[in-house]
Amino acid sequence: MTEFGFTHTVDVRYQDYDMLGHVNNAVYLTYLEDARSAYFAERLGLSFGDIDMVVAHLEVDFRAPVKDADEVDVAIAVTDVGDTSFTMGYEVRDGDTVALEGESVQVTVDPETGESRPIPEAWRDAFGSPTA
């Protein structure tokens, strides 16, 4: 089980709902991205445009629909750190209900060449031990 050291609240907008009255599955990916951005802003002081990485892999499991919610909480943790990539685990929660569990692998890139590069030491320090 992943220990989540960071939680970010995301507003659920009217447009996030589909015709069945629950949050559309594609919208959850935006929630994860919003949480990643908030994680980097709080832990490293980096704005979204200053985060030189790409998502190389993304996997989600839908557990329960989100209906009639004004907001959801996205719990996030770094679960593994390699040389040029790191893995983050997620839970999207509607109150006490886990709506989604997910994992993404990000690769750090050189903004000039687009090639992978080692994870910056400042990032490693902010990640701490996995599950930070």
N, C-alpha and C positions, 0 to 999 in steps of 0.2 A: 504494500500500500504506500502510495506517495504521501509524504508530508509536505503540505503546501505552506510556504513561508511568505506568500504575497497574495493578496486578494484585491481585486479591482471591481468596482460596481459600474455596470453599464446600463444606461437607460434603454428600455425597450420602447421603440417608437411605433406608432400606429402602422406605418408602412412595413414594419418587420413581420406583421401577421399575414398569413395567406388566407385563402378562401375557406379553409377548414377552421379558422380561428386560433391557430397556433403559430408560433414563430417558424418561419420558413427555414428549412434545413441549411440553405446557403448562407443565411444571415449569421449563423453561429460562427462561421469562419471570420466574419468581421468582428465579432465579439472577442475572439481569440487574438486577432491582430491588435485590437484596441488595448487589450490587457498586456500584450507583449510590449507595446509602445509605452504604456504606463510603467511597466516594470523597469524598462531602460531609463525612463525619465527619473524615476525615484531612486533607483539603485546606482545609476551612473551619471545622472544629470545630462543625458543625451536626448535631443529632440528626435522625432521620427526621421527627419532628413539626414541626421548624423549617424545613423545606425547602418554601418556598411556590412550588410548580410542579406542573404536570400533564403527563403524557405525551400528546402530541397525535398522534404517529405512531410506529409500531413496525413494523419489518420484519426478518425473520430468514430465513436460509438454513441448512438443516440439511445438514451435510457428512458426518458419520459418527456412528453411535450410540455412546452411552456405556453400557458394560456392565461390571458387576463393579468399579466404581470406588468408593473410599471418599471421594474428593474430586475436585473439578474446579477449575481456575483460570479466573477471568473477567478477561480483559484489557480495559481500558477507556480511552478517550481522548476528549477534546472535540475534534471535528473541524471545527466551524464555530460561529461566534457571531454572532447578529444583534442587533436592538434588544431584542426581547422573547422570543426563542427561541434555543436552542442545540442542536446536534446532538452525539450521542455515538456512537462506534463501539465494537463489542464483538467479542471472540472468546472462546468457551468452549472450553477445552482439557482434554483427558484425556491427561495426560502430554505427549507431543510431537504428538498428534493434534488437529487443529482439528475440534471437533464441531459448532460453530455459528459463523456470522458474522452480525452484526446491526447495526442502526442505530436510534436513537430520536431523536425531536425533542421537547424539553421546552419548555413555555411558562411563563414566570414569571408568577405571578398575585398580585393584591392579595387577601390573605386575607379582607378585609371585604366586598369587592364581587364577588370572583370574576372580575374583568376582568383582562386581560393588563396587565402593567406592565413598564417597562424592567428589564433585568437589573441587579441591584445591582453597584456598582463592585467591592465586595469579591469577588464571584463572578468578575467579569472578570479581576481580578488573579490569583485562584487558578487560573483556566483558563489564564492566560498566552496564548501564541500557540496557535492550533489544533494539535491532537495532543498537548496537555498532559495 
